[in-house]
């Protein structure tokens, strides 16, 4: 059953002087399995840094302030978590609740930090649902999440607006990732409802997960044409095998899932590959939202994994807070693997003032050493 957006009282939300916007953590079931082996599907490795980040905004000058943490989508990587050892696109509410429980167990420091933050007077958490965590549209997984953080969470199905600021993950602006919010679950002919996944999520859940088990870096490299040429030259057998398997996947979606047509399937496959390796910037989409909504002065997106700032006419602004996952760039100007723990800091001096937004990078506390293995 779809749980409608839960809103804290308007006065409580407007009283928040500071809001922290983060997205695209892609938490899996933990860095290591129970037997100590490495989980190569885990994308989030910065639990300690995130705990320090929240502790900073719960102490000192922020201890007595109203602070809201906005988790702007794809915080949990629910579509890439197996259920009883099987990776499937048939995602049910019960399976999603189990997946959230496993994520909580795999990231104890992360959720203890959320719990400490939520327990600090005047501090609260909001959650905007993204495409990788679309299962959070269900009531059951939300209850598991709230139990883990020990406090109520304001969930928003698509977007969250406050004080002239529009916060949205962004998947609804891409055809291949857009959920049909008028029919988010498929029920006909099934023993229990399953998520009505868009083509992009089907691609990730069924095909990309299997490929990542062979080459974990495949969704972290950009631009895609460079990566494709590199694979054909240096990993030829695997590259050709992968292209053939991709063709088989496209055929399967055409033959067995009639809502996907041949042209749409091919276009969506290429678009998805570009999205996970090149990433769109969403400038035009943000400009349209600002133009169509006179009361909105600022748009904040996630989804693209790219830190972004644009200023438009009338002083209106667009920000993208980036990601806490690593990415490898093959362009010479930014060549190499990088990780930037970035976020948007929204400050509201007083109820009548315009919200001020700054993009920031969490540098963490100084450490004399760090682990490099695993």
N, C-alpha and C positions, 0 to 999 in steps of 0.2 A: 504493500500500500504506500502510495506517495505521501510523504510528509510535507505539508506546505511550509513555506518559509516562516521561521520563528523570529520575531523581532523583539528585542528588548524595548522597554518604554522609551519613547522619543527623548524625554528629558535626560534619561540615563545615557543614551547614545551621544546626544549633543554635548553632554558634560565632559566627554573624553577629550582631554587636551592633546593627547598624543595617540596616534594610531600607527602601527607597524604592519606593513604589507609585504608578505613573502609568498612565493609560489614555486611550483615545480621542484619539489624535493624528491618525489618518486620513491617513497619509503617502501622497501620490500620486507621480507621476513627476517632480515638481519644479515650481518656480514658473514657469519659462520653458521653452519648447521649444528645440530646437537652433537654430532660426532666430531666436531672441530674442523671439518672440511670447509673450504671457501665457497660461499654462495655467489657465483659469478653473475647472477641476475640482480644482485643488490646494487642500486645506484646511489644510495645515500650513505656517506661514510663520515658525516660530520656531526654526530650526536653531541660530542663534547663541546664543539664550537657553538652549536645551537643552544646548549644549556648555558654557556657563558653569556651568550647574546641575551637570553631571557633574564638571566640573573642581573645583568647590567641594567635592563629596563624595569627591574623590580626593586632596585636599591638606589641609594644616594638620592639625587634630586627627583627620581621617579618613584621613590617609595611612597610618597604622599600624593602623587598625581593620579589622575584617571588615565589609564593606558589600555588600549584595545589592540590585541593581536589579530590581524586578519589573515587567515590562511586562504590564499586566493587560488585554490584549485590545484589538482595533481599533487597534493601533499602525499597521498597514498597511491601506490601503483597497483591498484586492485585488479586491473585486467591482465596483469602478467604474473599473478600468483596462482599456483596450481591448487586444485581441490582434490585431496586424497591422491596426490601424485599425477593428476591429469590436468593439462592446460586446455581449457575449453572456452568457447564463446557463449555457452549456455550458463549464464551467471544468475544465480538465484539469490534471494534475500538471505537465506540461511547460509549459503556458501560465502556470501560477502561478509556476514557477521563473523564467520569463522576466520576469514582472511584478516579482518581487522584485529581479531584476538591474537593471531599469529604475528602480525606487525607489531602490536603492543609488546608481546613477549620478546620479539627480536630487537626492539629498540627501547630497553628499560630506561636508559638515561634520558632519552628524548622525551618520553611521556612523564617521567618524574619532574623534568624541567617545566613541562606544560602545567603539571599539577601544582608546583610551587608558584608559578606565575599566576594561575587562576585563583590561588588561595591568598594572594596579596590583595589587601583592601583596594578597591577601585580598579582592579585589573580584570579583564574579561577576554573571551575568545569568540571570534566569528569565523565561519567556514563557508566559503563559496565553492560550490561543486564544479569540478573540471571534467575533462574527458577520461583521464586515467582513473579517476575515483568516482565515476558516475554512479557506482553502487551506493554512494552516500545519499542518493535520493530516497533510499529506503529507511524506514523507521528503525529496524533492528540494528544495522551497523552504526547508526547515530547514537543509539543507546549505549553500545559497546564503547564508542569513542568518548562519550560523556562520562561514563564510569571510569575510564582510564585517566581522564584529566580531573575527575572529582568535582566537576562543576557543570552547570548548564552551558551549552554552546549555541550561539545564534547561527542557524544554518540558512543559507540562501541558495536556491536551486540554480539561479543563473547569474544574478548581479546584486550588488549591495550599494545603495546610494545614501549619502549623508553629507550634509553641509556643502552641497555643490560638487561633491566628488563622486564619480561613477567608478566603482571597482567591479571588474568582471574578469573571469579567467580568459575567455576569448574563443573557445572552441565553437561557439554558436555562429561565428562569422566565417567558418570554413565548411564547405559542403561535405567534405569527407569526414569531418569530425562532429558535425551538428547533430545533437540529439533531437528527436521529435518529442518536444515537451508536451504535445497534446496526447501522445501515446508512448510514454517512456518504457512501458513494459509490454511484452508479448504474452498473451494468456491462452489464445485459441489452440486447442489440441495438446496442451501441455499439463502435466500433473501439478505444476506450480509456476507462477509467473517468472519470466526471465527478462533481463535487460534487453531493450530494443536497440541494439548497438548500431551505430552508423558504420559505414564501410571502413573508415580509418581505424576505428576501435577493433573491428573484426580482424583487420590486417595485423594489428599489434598483438591481439590476444592469441590468434591462431598461427600466424606465419612468423612474425618478427621474434616472438619468444623462442621458437625453435632455432632460428638463425643465431640469436644471441647466445644460446648455449654452446654454439660452435665458435663464434667470434663475438665476444662480449662488447667490443668497441663499435660494432656496426652502426649503432644509432647515435654515436657521439662524434662522428667525423663530418666535417663540412669543408668546402662545398662538395656536393655529391658527385658531379662529373669528374672532379679530380680524384675522388676516392674510387670511383668505378674504374678509371684508367689505371690507378695504382694496383687495384685488385687483379685486373686482367693481366698486368705485367708481372706481378710478384706473387700472386696467389691464384694462378690461372685455373687450376682444376676446380677449386672451391668456388671461384667466381662464376664459372660456366655452369657448374652444378646448381648454384643458387639462382641464377637467371632461369634455368629450366624449371626449377621448383616454383619460382615465382609465377611462371607461365601456367603451371599446373594449378596453383592456387587461384589465379584469375579464372581459369576454366571452371574450377569447382564452384566459385561464387556465381558464375553464369548458369551452370547446369543445375545446381542444387539449391540455389537461393535466387529465385526468379526476380526478386525486386532489384537485383543488380544486373544492369545491361552491359553488353560487351564494351561499348564506348565508355560508359561510366566507369566500368571496372578498370580498364587500361589507364584512363585518365586519372582515376583515383589512386591507382598504384603508384604512378609516377609522381603525382602530387604529394602522396604520403612520404615517399622517399625524399623528395625535395624538402618537405616540412621538417623531417627529423634530422636532416643534415645541413640544410641551408637556412631554413626558418624565415617566414614572412615578417615584415616589420609592423604591419597593422596601422600605419600612419593614416591612410585614407579612411579606414573604418573609424578611427578615433575622431578624425575631422568631421565625419558625418554625424556621429553622436553629439558632438559639441554644437554643430550647426542646428540640429533638429531639436535640441533641448536647451532652451534659453537659461534654465536654472542650473545647468551643469557647467562648471568652469574647468574641471579637471577630469581626465579619463586615465585610469590605471588598469593596464592589462598584464596578464602573465602569458603562458602558453608558448610564446615564441622562443624562450630561453635567451633572448637578446636584450641586454640593458639598452634602454632607449629613452630619449627625451626630444620632444618637439614643441615649439611654441607657435600658436596660430593667432590669427587676427583677433583683436579684442583682448589680448593677454591670456587667452585660453591655452591649456597645456595638455600634453599627452606624455605619460610615463609608462615604461615597462620595467618592472623590478628585477627581471632576469631570473636566474636559476641558481640553486645550490648544488648542481651536478657538474661534473667536469666535462669539457668539450675539447676536441682536437681540431685545430684549424690548419688546413693545408695551404692557405694563402700565405705568401712570403711575408706580408706586412704583419701578420699575427700568427706566424707559424709556431706550432707546438701545442702541447696540452695545457689548458688553463682551468683554474677553478676560482670563481669569484663569488664569495658569499654575500650577495647583494640584496638590498631591500629598499623599500620606499618608506620614508619617515614623513608622516602627515602631522602637522602641528596646527592647532586651532587656538589662537591666543585668547579669544573670548567669543561668545555665541554670535556676535554681530560681525566678526571679522572673517575675511576670506581665508580658507585653509591654505597653508603653505606646505609645499611638498618638496622633499629633497631625496635624491637617489644616493644611497650610501653603500659602503662595502664594510662588512664586519671583519676587522683585522684580528680580533681575538686578543687574549692575554698573551703576554710574552712568554715563550717557552724555550728552554735551553736545548731541547731535543725533540725529535719526533720519530715515530716508527715508520719504516719504509717497506717492511715485508708485508706480503698478503694484501 
